[in-house]
């Protein structure tokens, strides 16, 4: 039996549908690949989250050598995507990149476990 990698179009179909406003169903414990944001504490800044597939592919046959698995990169740390899933808001890849830049430019955005005043964030937008 040939174990082919899941096509990227299939992996990111849920995320594309969510960004298109289609409201695809959210099933607890069943995360979907894509770019998201969440807050790690009430009143804290938005934190970038990427859910991606990790897989080992044979360079000769193109077959999967191990099962595909999803991993979440939340604020730079690897996390279990199933535990974060119901707290995530889908965003575009560009918005995800913007959150990463803001974290580097605005000190209060890097303090992800502390509440932040949104009024100060509006005046400190990176260019």
C-alpha positions in Angstrom: 0.0 0.0 0.0 1.5 3.4 -1.0 1.2 6.0 1.6 1.1 9.3 -0.2 1.5 12.7 1.6 -1.7 14.7 2.0 -1.8 17.4 -0.7 -1.4 20.9 0.7 -4.7 22.0 -0.8 -6.4 19.3 1.4 -4.4 20.2 4.5 -5.3 23.9 4.3 -8.9 23.5 3.0 -10.5 24.2 6.4 -8.4 27.3 7.0 -9.2 28.7 3.5 -12.9 28.1 4.1 -12.8 29.8 7.5 -11.1 32.9 6.0 -13.7 32.9 3.2 -16.4 33.3 5.8 -17.9 29.8 5.3 -17.8 28.9 9.0 -16.6 25.3 8.7 -17.3 23.1 11.7 -14.9 23.1 14.7 -14.5 19.7 16.3 -12.8 19.7 19.7 -9.5 17.8 19.6 -9.4 17.8 15.8 -7.2 20.8 14.8 -6.7 22.0 11.2 -3.5 23.3 9.6 -3.3 27.0 9.1 -2.4 30.4 10.7 -4.2 31.6 13.8 -4.1 33.9 16.8 -5.0 33.5 20.4 -4.5 35.1 23.8 -2.5 33.2 26.4 -4.1 35.2 29.2 -7.2 37.4 29.6 -6.4 40.9 28.3 -3.0 39.7 26.9 -1.8 40.5 23.5 -2.7 38.4 20.4 -0.1 35.6 20.0 0.7 34.1 16.6 0.0 30.3 16.2 0.7 28.2 13.2 -0.6 24.6 12.9 1.5 22.7 10.4 1.9 19.1 9.3 5.2 17.3 10.0 6.0 14.4 7.9 8.9 12.2 6.8 8.9 11.5 3.0 11.2 9.0 1.2 13.3 11.0 -1.3 13.2 8.2 -3.8 9.6 7.1 -3.8 7.8 10.1 -2.4 6.0 7.9 0.1 5.4 8.7 3.7 7.9 6.9 6.0 5.9 7.8 9.2 2.4 9.0 9.9 1.7 12.7 9.3 1.2 14.7 12.5 0.1 18.2 13.3 2.1 20.4 15.5 1.3 23.9 16.8 3.9 26.6 17.0 2.5 29.0 19.5 4.5 32.2 20.3 7.6 30.3 19.1 7.1 27.2 21.2 5.9 23.7 20.0 2.6 22.8 21.5 -0.1 20.2 21.2 -2.5 21.6 18.6 -5.5 19.7 20.0 -5.2 21.5 23.3 -5.1 25.0 21.7 -7.6 24.3 18.9 -10.8 25.6 20.4 -9.1 28.9 21.5 -7.8 29.8 18.1 -9.0 32.4 15.6 -8.1 31.9 12.0 -6.1 34.7 10.4 -4.2 35.1 7.1 -0.6 34.2 6.7 0.2 37.9 6.3 -1.6 38.7 9.6 0.4 35.9 11.3 3.7 37.5 9.9 2.5 40.9 11.2 2.0 39.5 14.7 5.5 38.0 14.6 6.9 41.4 13.6 5.0 43.3 16.3 6.3 40.9 19.0 9.8 41.9 18.0 9.1 45.7 17.8 6.6 46.3 20.6 7.8 45.2 24.1 4.2 44.8 25.5 3.4 42.4 22.7 6.3 40.1 23.8 4.9 39.9 27.3 2.3 37.3 26.3 1.2 36.4 29.9 0.5 40.0 30.9 -2.6 42.1 30.1 -1.9 44.9 27.7 -3.7 48.2 27.0 -4.9 48.2 23.4 -4.8 52.0 23.4 -1.0 52.0 23.5 -0.8 49.4 20.8 -2.7 51.6 18.3 -0.1 54.4 18.7 2.8 52.0 18.4 2.0 50.3 15.1 5.1 49.1 13.2 5.8 50.5 9.8 
